[in-house]
């Protein structure tokens, strides 16, 4: 099985040793100016609630760990 991952460009040369749940936000989704950013959450439930209630948020949270961002929802399907 292929695991859907992408390189974590934010970490630079010091990858995370403790996983974090991220939701990426893109102001241009709602016709605002500004740079893309992410928010960190304690639980997937909080992250999913944020995704569904903020138009600038991506649809699914990612798990960031050791230099990668992993979409756990794609693994499950």
FIKE-262932 format. One line per field, with one value per residue: residue number from 1; residue in one letter; x, y, z of N, C-alpha, C in turn. Coordinates in pm, whole numbers. Each point is the difference from the previous one (the first is absolute). Example, Ala and Ser with C-alpha at 12.3 -4.5 7.8 and 13.67 -1.06 7.14 Angstrom:
% residues 2
num	[1_2]
residuo	[a_s]
nxx	[1319_-35]
nyy	[-569_105]
nzz	[780_-72]
caxx	[-89_82]
cayy	[119_119]
cazz	[0_6]
cxx	[90_-77]
cyy	[120_109]
czz	[0_73]
This chain:
% residues 77
num	[1_2_3_4_5_6_7_8_9_10_11_12_13_14_15_16_17_18_19_20_21_22_23_24_25_26_27_28_29_30_31_32_33_34_35_36_37_38_39_40_41_42_43_44_45_46_47_48_49_50_51_52_53_54_55_56_57_58_59_60_61_62_63_64_65_66_67_68_69_70_71_72_73_74_75_76_77]
residuo	[x_x_x_x_x_x_x_x_x_x_x_x_x_x_x_x_x_x_x_x_x_x_x_x_x_x_x_x_x_x_x_x_x_x_x_x_x_x_x_x_x_x_x_x_x_x_x_x_x_x_x_x_x_x_x_x_x_x_x_x_x_x_x_x_x_x_x_x_x_x_x_x_x_x_x_x_x]
nxx	[84_-30_86_-113_124_33_105_36_-38_-87_30_36_111_-107_-21_-132_26_-87_-88_-41_-122_7_-48_21_27_-88_46_72_-28_15_85_84_73_120_94_24_-76_47_-101_42_-44_-68_-114_-24_-78_86_93_-76_-33_129_35_-101_59_110_-48_91_-57_105_-44_127_10_121_68_64_103_113_-37_-116_-91_-83_-67_-43_-78_104_65_-100_6]
nyy	[-117_95_60_73_29_111_54_7_99_-2_-126_20_21_40_-124_3_-12_97_-93_76_38_12_123_-17_130_37_119_-41_-106_102_6_-46_103_-44_-40_-117_-64_-54_-68_-9_-126_-14_10_-115_-23_63_-73_-109_34_29_-115_-52_75_-25_92_62_-90_-81_-96_-39_-40_40_-112_93_-67_26_123_-56_24_-64_-37_-12_96_31_-22_56_76]
nzz	[0_-87_78_1_-33_59_-55_126_-77_100_21_-126_71_70_-46_3_128_21_-37_-103_36_-132_-10_-129_3_-93_37_-103_80_84_-102_92_34_-18_81_-58_86_113_49_124_5_113_-69_-63_104_80_-59_5_125_15_-59_67_90_-70_-80_74_78_-7_-79_3_126_28_4_69_-56_61_-31_38_-92_82_-109_125_-49_-73_112_67_-109]
caxx	[-84_69_-44_-3_79_75_109_-36_92_9_92_140_91_-31_-135_-74_12_-132_-98_-100_-113_-1_-94_52_-97_42_-85_-51_-125_-111_32_75_144_76_71_-57_45_-70_-35_26_-111_27_-73_-52_-137_14_50_-109_-99_56_-6_-136_-57_83_9_138_70_-6_-109_43_123_117_84_139_90_131_30_-105_-141_-70_-145_-48_-127_29_45_-118_-86]
cayy	[117_128_94_134_96_102_55_113_108_96_-43_25_-112_-61_-55_-22_-131_-24_29_104_-1_130_35_110_102_75_119_22_-75_91_127_90_-5_-57_-125_-122_-29_-114_1_-129_-41_-110_-120_1_55_147_37_-19_106_122_-14_16_130_109_-13_5_-121_-120_-89_-101_27_-83_-34_36_-78_-38_55_-29_22_-122_7_-127_-34_-73_-134_-77_-30]
cazz	[0_-1_103_-59_77_-72_79_85_-35_110_104_-31_26_130_-7_125_64_58_-105_22_-93_-66_-106_-81_-37_-118_-11_-136_-16_32_-67_88_-24_111_-23_56_136_57_142_65_87_93_-41_-137_6_-5_-132_-96_24_-56_-147_-50_35_-53_-146_-48_44_-82_41_98_76_-28_113_-30_84_-53_-133_-97_31_-41_-6_53_-63_-125_37_40_-115]
cxx	[89_-58_5_70_56_106_-50_101_21_112_146_85_-24_-143_-63_23_-130_-104_-90_-104_-12_-118_61_-113_59_-93_-57_-126_-121_29_60_147_67_62_-77_59_-70_-28_23_-111_41_-67_-44_-141_4_44_-110_-108_48_-9_-139_-58_80_23_143_79_-10_-103_39_125_112_73_144_91_127_25_-103_-136_-77_-150_-56_-131_19_49_-121_-87_66]
cyy	[124_91_140_102_107_54_121_112_100_-34_30_-121_-65_-52_-21_-140_-37_37_117_-8_141_13_120_92_84_120_23_-82_91_142_104_-7_-58_-133_-118_-22_-126_23_-140_-28_-117_-130_12_57_152_46_-14_106_132_-3_31_138_120_-22_1_-126_-111_-96_-101_44_-95_-29_31_-74_-35_42_-25_44_-117_23_-135_-44_-75_-140_-88_-40_-89]
czz	[0_106_-60_89_-91_95_77_-23_112_98_-27_32_137_0_138_53_71_-106_36_-110_-57_-95_-73_-41_-114_-15_-139_-29_21_-51_95_-38_124_-37_57_139_48_147_54_100_88_-43_-145_-4_-8_-138_-106_15_-60_-153_-52_28_-52_-150_-53_35_-104_59_107_75_-44_131_-41_98_-77_-144_-106_51_-61_4_43_-63_-131_29_28_-118_-99]
